[in-house]
Amino acid sequence: MAKGFNKGSAIGGQAGMMQQIQRMQKQMEEAKAKLAEATVSATAGGGAIKVTMTGDQKCKSVEISPEFLKDADAELLQDMVLSAVNLALDESRTLREKMMGPITGGLPF
């Protein structure tokens, strides 16, 4: 074969790759929008504390049972809220990985 014989197909390959990248970017933007709307919740203290977070890891609400407040001291309350927030973050990360993983092929995002 002569040198440079396949140059035309290499250019086409680059164009195809650019289209794939653009599709992937669009899919990622759509997934990010869905993550911003999706919510997960986690509880601590047997349900006395409930934290709701979006898939893009923004805390939407913290609910504390009035019954729990009657018997809880500040340190216990702090520990329970912290635990619920961390659990909600874990759930949010799992949701993000589930939605973004197929798009990124395991690459960090």
Secondary structure, 3 states (H helix, E strand, C coil): CCCCCCHHHHHHHHHHHHHHHHHHHHHHHHHHHHHHHCEEEEEECCCCEEEEEECCCCEEEEEECHHHHHHCCHHHHHHHHHHHHHHHHHHHHHHHHHHHHHHHCCCCC
